[in-house]
């Protein structure tokens, strides 16, 4: 279950008081009002994964990128072709359309790097409105935080990326290389947008996804596979329960086996994940059984999420869960004759990582330290992300670095601290300027 990723060796931090005037001017343009205003614009569009608002949000953002002087590419994703691709990462939400968006800006020096800023515009549903103390689409500021669905995951990070490019342009900074801002949809249910962007040919020399990391530097993300289990029973009248086979009771045997599997898979983890009590969770999110209250249920369907360890092949992770289920079926006479059916559906996130010595790690860490006085902590995260697509399919060394704590993501009153929005934006300004501009 371990991974070869090792702790980074970092060069000394540089001072931030000797910046060229244009970059210093750009940094001065980053203020709370600017980044909060931009985030509120993004939050006002309810871009729930799979909804028509995903596309609305992409079109509105394209206008802003174009107004900032970026060359934009806004295209309709060919869904039948993309979803038929053998490497397609899966999708859970039904869509009639999806749009990709890339904004590019910079020079034409073939020897200068291209910096990719990747962020997803889609968000999860809000849940019951009674759970919120504010309008989830308003972007209200309270106690130094911006509240709203997607404020943390990850419109806050996307706002930082957009503003970083805007202030560099306004300050008159000239780049030798290029910056490429990729706004994607479908991240929450598999990675459709980033996959389509890669298939369109977009690449870079290094990439930052501004997922919520509280300003830490994330160099590895675990994987997550969506599964469906069908547990068979045999129906009978409820008054003659013993004549039937209760699928719920058989599922309890399965659930216990899943818990044992989860404990086994979390017994030996890499130090990058040691900060988490459960780095690779196995959770069942939905359970449906029976079709009539006075009948013994003849089937139970359970769907859940299965954590993939860093460096673990997806095929190996699937085989381990399937093996655990085969064993519980073999130990029960009914299930031995009527085994549980396993299906792999929806999002299929492999794990992903970047070498701790990679230039992207050094570049982001140095920019952060130069502005904020100390290097950011470095660790991994237990959730799947588009990092694995950029590093794997795209071959682009990628890290997470963004505002907000993932503990606030997907929750009622989701929020992101204003000071972290400002700090991350400033780091991205210096990262782009120093990497693509040769500061």
N, C-alpha and C positions, 0 to 999 in steps of 0.2 A: 504494500500500500504506500510505500515511500516514493519520493521523487528525487531526481538528481539535482534539483534547484538548490543552490547554496547561498549563504549570506553574501551580500554585495561587499566589494571592496571599493570605497568611495574616495575620490580625490578631495583635497581640502576645499572648503567653500571659499568663493570669491566675495569681495566686498561689493556693495551695490551703489557706492557713492561716486563711481568713476564712469558712469554710463554716458554714451554719446547723447547730445541734446535731443535728437528726435525721439529716442527711446525713453528718455526721462520725461519728455513732454507727453508721450503716449501713456506712461504710467500715471502721470498727474491727471489725466482725463478719466481715469477709472475711479468713480465715486459711487457711494451707495445709491443715490438717486438714479443714476444711469442704469446700473445693473438691475435694480429692483423694477424700474419702469419696463425694461425689456422683458424681464421674467413675467411681469403681469400681462404683457401682451401675449406671451406664449401660453400662459395659464388660461386666458380668456377663451381659447378654442378647446373644446372638450374632446381631445384627440384620443379617445378610448380605442384600444387595440381592436382592429377590424372594422371600426365604424367609418362612415363617410368623412367624419371630421379629421381623420388621419390625412386624407388628401387635401382637405381645406387648409389644414395647418401647413402642409408643404408648399402650397401655392402662395400663402401669405408670407411665409419665410423667404421664399424665392424673391419676392418683391423687395424685401429688406436687404437681402444680400446684394441684389443688383444695385440698389440705391447706395450701398456702401462701396460700389466700384468693383465688385467681384464679377468675373465671368461665371455665368450660371448654366447648369445643365439640369433641367427639370424634365423627367421622362416618365411615361406610363410603363410600368413594369409588365412584361408579357407573362402573366401568371401561369398559363398552361405550360409554357416552355420552362419557366423557372422551377415550378413545382415538379416537373417531370425529370429534372436534372438528377442524376444518381447521387450527387453530393448535397442535394437540398436538405437543409437542417430541420425541416418539419414546420408545421403550422397548426394552430388550434382554432383560431378565429376564422370564420367564413368571410371571404372578401370578394367583392365584385371588381375592385380595382385597388391598385397601390401605385404610389408615385415615389420615384427616387429623386434626390436633390443633392447636387454637389456644387459648391461655390469655390472658385479658384482665383488666386491672385499671386503675383510675384514676377520675378525676372525669368530669364531664359538661359541662365548659366547651367550647362549640362553637368557640371561637376558639383553644383550646389545642391544640398538636400531638399526634398519635399517633405514638409511636416503635415501629417494628417490629423485633423481634429474631428473625431467621430462622436456623434451623439444621437440618441433616439428620441423622437418626438412623441411616440405613442405612450399611453399611460394605461394603468388598470382601471376598472370601474370604481366608482366612489363608494359603493355599498349604500346602506340605508342613510338617507339624509339626516335622520334623527341622531346619528352618531357624530355628526359634525357640529361644531360651535360656530362655524363660518360658512359662507358660500364657497364650495370647493373650487369654483371657477373664477373667483374674484381676485385672488392674490392679496388678501389683506395682510398688512404688516402689524404684528403684535409682539411686544417684548423682544424686539430685535430680530424677529424671524418672519419670513414670508410663508404664509399658509396657503395650501391649495393642492389639489390632486396633481401630482407630477412635480411639485416644487422641489422635492428631494430627488425623485427618480423619474427622469433626470433632466427636467427642463431647466433646473437651476444650473446644472453643468453646461447645458447647451447654450444658455444665456451667457455664461462666462466665455464660451468659445466665440460666439458671435461678436460680443463686445470687444474681445481682445483684438479681433481683426479690424473692427470699426475704428478703434482708437489709434491703431498703427497707421491706418490709412489717413485719418484726420491729422495726425502729427507729421505726415509727410515722410514716414520711414520708407526707404527703398530696399527691396529684398533682391538678393542675387538668386536665391532659390525660390521655392514656391510654398504657399500654404494652401491646403485643400480642406475645406469644411464639408464634411459629409453628414447631412441630416437624413436619418433613416427611420422607417416605420417597421412594425412587426418584430421589434426586439423582444417584447414581453412574451411572445408566443413562439419563439424559435430562432429568429434572426433573418427573416425574409429580406429586410431592407439592406443590411450590410452584405448579405450574400448576393443580392441583385447588383449592388454597387461594385462588388468585386468582379462579377461576371460581365459588367459593362467595361471593365478594363482599368478601373482606378486602383492605383497603388501609390505607395510612398516609401520613404526611407525609415520613418519612425512614426508612431501614432500614439495619440493620447485619447482615451475614452474618459470623459469626465463624469463617470458614475460616482455616486456618493461614497467618499472615502474619508471624510473629515480632514482632508488635506494630507492624508497618508499616501504613500506610493505603493500601489498594489501591482505585483509582478506575476501573480498566478491566480487563476480562478478555477474552482472545481466545476465539474460537469453536473448535469441534471437531466434525467430521462423520464418522460411521462409514460406511465404504463396503465394498462387496463386488465383486471383479473375477472374472470367469470367463474364463479363457484357453483357447481350444479347441486340441486337437491331433487326431491320428488314430492309433488304436490299431493295433498289429501285434505279432506274436510277438517277444519280446526277441532271439531269434537272427536276426531279420530287421529289425533296428532301422531300417535305411535305407528300408524300405517304409512306415514310419509317420512321423508328425510329433510330435515330443516337446513336449508342452505345457510342460514345465519349461524347456526351452531358449527357447521363445517368451516365457515369463514373464520370463526374464532380460532380454530386450529391454525389456519393460514396466518392470521394476524400475529399470533405468538411466534410463528416461525420467522416472520418479517422482523419482529423486534430482536430476535436472536441474531439474525443476519446483520442488522444495523449495528448491534453491539460488537460483533466480530469485525466488521469493516472499519470501525472506529478505534480499534485497539492499538494501532501503531500508525501514527501520522507524522508527517514532516513537520519540522519546527516552524515552517511558514504558516501552518494552520493551528499551532499549539494554543493560540489565544482563544479558540472556540471550544466550548464544552462538547459540541457535536459537529465536527467539521463536515461530515457527509451524512446528512439526515435522510431517512427513509420515512416518508409520511404518506398517509392515505387521506385524501381530501374529500372524496365523495363515496358514499355507499348507498346502493339502491337494491331493494329486495322485494320480491313478491308483487302481486297485483290485486290482492283482495284480503281484507282484514281477517276474514274467517277461514282462510286457506293457509296451509303450510307452504311457505315460500319455496318454489322449485328452482330458483336461481338468485344469485346475488352478484351484482357487478360493482366492483370497487376500482376507483382510479386514484392514482397517486404520483408522487415525485420521488425519484430514486437518485441519491447523490453519487457522483462518479469521482473517484479520488484523483488527485493530481498525478498526471503521467499514466493513468490507467486507461488502456484501450476500451472503447465503448463496448466492443464485442465481448471482452472479458467480464465487464461489469454485468452485462445482460446474462451471460452464461452463469454467473454466480447466483443471481436471483432465480433464474430458471432452475438451477440445480437445487436450491433450497426448497423451492416449491415441489419439485419432483420427489424430494425426500419426504416431505410432509404427506404427500399423496400416497407414497409407498407404505407409510406407517398406518394409514387408515383404510379399512376394507372398502368403504364406499368410494372414497376418492381414488383408491387404486384402480377401481373399475370405471370411475367417472372423473378423470383428472381435471384439475383447474386449468383453464385456458389463459395463456398469457399473450397479450398484444402490446406492441410498442407503438404508441400513438402520439400525435401532437409534437411538441417541441422535443428535440433530441440534442442536448447540449453536451458536447465533449468537454473535457477539461482543456485548459490552455495555460501556457506560461511563457515567459521570456527569460533568457539567461540573466542572472543577477549582475553580470559584468557588462551587459549590453550597453551600447552608447545611449539608447533612449533612457535607461535608468540613470546614467550619469548626468544626462542633459536636464532631465526634469528635476532631479535632486539638487543639482547645482543652481538652477534658476530659482528654486524654492529657497534654498539657503542664502543665496545672494540677496534676496529681498526680505526674508523673514528671520534671518539670524541663526538658523539651525536647520540641519537636514531633516526631512520628513521620515517618520518611521516606515519600515518596509515589511510587508507581510502579504499573505494570500487571503482570498475570500471564499466562502463556502457556497456561493451561488454561480450559476452559469451566466455567461455574458458573450457579447460579440467579440471579445478578446480572442477567443479560440478560432474564430473565422478569419480575423485579420492576420493572426500569427500563423495559422495552419494553412488555409487555402490561399491567403494573400501573400504569405511570407513577409509580412510587415511587422517588425518588432514593436510590441504594443504594451502599454501599461494603463492602469486606471489611476486617475488623479482628479478629484473633484470635491465640491462642497457638499456638506450634509452627512448625516449618519444614516446608514441603511436601515437602522432600527426604526426610523420614521417612515420608510418607504412603504407604500401599499396600505398605510394605516389611516384611520380617521384623523383629521387635523394634521395631515402630512405637512412637514415644514422644513425649511432650510435656514440657517443663520445668515444674516446679511453680511456680517464680517467675513464669513468664509467665502461668500460669493465674491467679495472684493479681493480677498487674498488670492484666490484661485485665478481670477481674471488677470491680476497683475503677474502672477507666475507664468501664465500662458503668453502674455505679451512679451515677457523677456525670453521665454523659450523660443517662440517663433522668430523674434529678432536675432537672437544669438545663434540659432541653428540655421535658419534660412537666410539670414541677413549678414552673418559673419561678424556680429558685435564682438 
